[in-house]
Amino acid sequence: MSELKELILQAKQKDLKAMEELFLKFRPLLKSQAKRYTRAGLEYEEVFQQASLLFILAVYDYQVKEDIPFAGYIKKRINWGLWMYYRKYLKQRIEISSGLKPEELPQ
């Protein structure tokens, strides 16, 4: 079994050292994704924290038996999670700036 798969299995069993090592390996990916959304108006620290949480949750959800590579799975989960986070941010901005809820906005 590869070193990465062993780390994943250990991290899934709540081994903090393994989770930390995995996190450090994928930290550049988390940083780059967070920087993408700061250009859209979000705070870097908040987005990086959200990406970190999404990473941890994705590690626990990942199925080692599947033929899906871990790096691709992580990237897709983080992209999707940050996109949803950004949409929630935009919805709040619309509500604050207009004073209306999105359902009440004129079409």
C-alpha positions in Angstrom: 0.0 0.0 0.0 1.3 3.5 -0.8 2.4 5.9 1.8 -0.5 8.3 0.9 -3.1 5.6 1.4 -1.6 4.6 4.7 -1.7 8.2 5.8 -5.4 8.5 4.8 -6.3 5.3 6.6 -4.5 6.5 9.8 -6.1 10.0 9.5 -9.6 8.4 9.1 -9.0 6.6 12.4 -8.4 10.0 14.1 -4.6 9.9 14.1 -3.7 13.6 14.5 -0.1 13.2 13.3 -1.3 11.5 10.1 -4.0 14.2 9.5 -1.4 16.9 10.1 1.0 15.3 7.6 -1.7 15.0 5.0 -2.8 18.6 5.7 0.8 19.9 5.2 1.1 18.0 1.9 -2.1 19.5 0.5 -1.7 23.0 2.1 -0.4 24.6 -1.2 -3.7 23.4 -2.8 -5.7 24.9 0.0 -3.8 28.2 -0.3 -4.3 28.5 -4.0 -8.0 27.8 -3.8 -8.4 30.4 -1.0 -6.5 33.0 -3.1 -8.9 32.4 -6.0 -11.9 33.5 -3.9 -10.2 36.5 -2.3 -10.2 38.0 -5.8 -14.0 37.8 -5.6 -14.1 39.8 -2.4 -13.9 37.2 0.4 -11.3 37.4 3.2 -8.3 35.1 2.7 -8.2 33.9 6.3 -11.9 33.0 6.3 -11.7 31.2 3.0 -8.5 29.3 4.0 -10.2 28.2 7.2 -13.3 27.0 5.3 -11.0 25.1 2.8 -9.2 23.5 5.8 -12.5 22.3 7.3 -13.6 21.0 3.9 -10.3 19.1 3.6 -10.7 17.4 6.9 -14.3 16.4 6.1 -13.2 15.1 2.7 -10.5 13.0 4.3 -13.1 11.3 6.5 -15.5 10.8 3.6 -12.9 9.5 1.1 -13.2 5.8 0.2 -9.7 4.3 -0.3 -11.1 1.3 -2.2 -12.4 3.5 -5.1 -10.4 4.1 -8.2 -10.7 7.9 -7.7 -7.3 9.5 -6.9 -7.2 11.2 -3.6 -5.7 14.5 -5.0 -8.5 14.8 -7.6 -11.2 14.0 -5.0 -9.8 16.6 -2.6 -9.6 19.3 -5.2 -13.1 18.6 -6.4 -14.6 18.7 -2.9 -12.8 21.9 -1.9 -13.8 23.6 -5.2 -17.4 22.7 -4.7 -17.4 23.6 -1.0 -15.8 27.0 -1.6 -18.2 27.7 -4.4 -21.1 27.0 -2.1 -19.5 29.2 0.6 -19.1 32.0 -2.0 -22.7 31.7 -3.1 -23.9 32.1 0.5 -21.6 35.2 0.8 -23.2 36.7 -2.3 -26.7 36.0 -1.1 -25.9 37.8 2.2 -24.4 40.8 0.3 -27.5 41.1 -1.8 -29.8 41.0 1.3 -27.7 43.6 3.1 -27.3 46.0 0.2 -30.9 45.9 -1.1 -32.7 45.4 2.2 -34.7 42.7 0.4 -34.5 38.9 0.6 -33.5 37.3 -2.7 -37.1 35.9 -3.1 -38.4 39.5 -3.0 -36.0 40.9 -5.6 -37.7 42.1 -8.8 -37.1 39.8 -11.8 
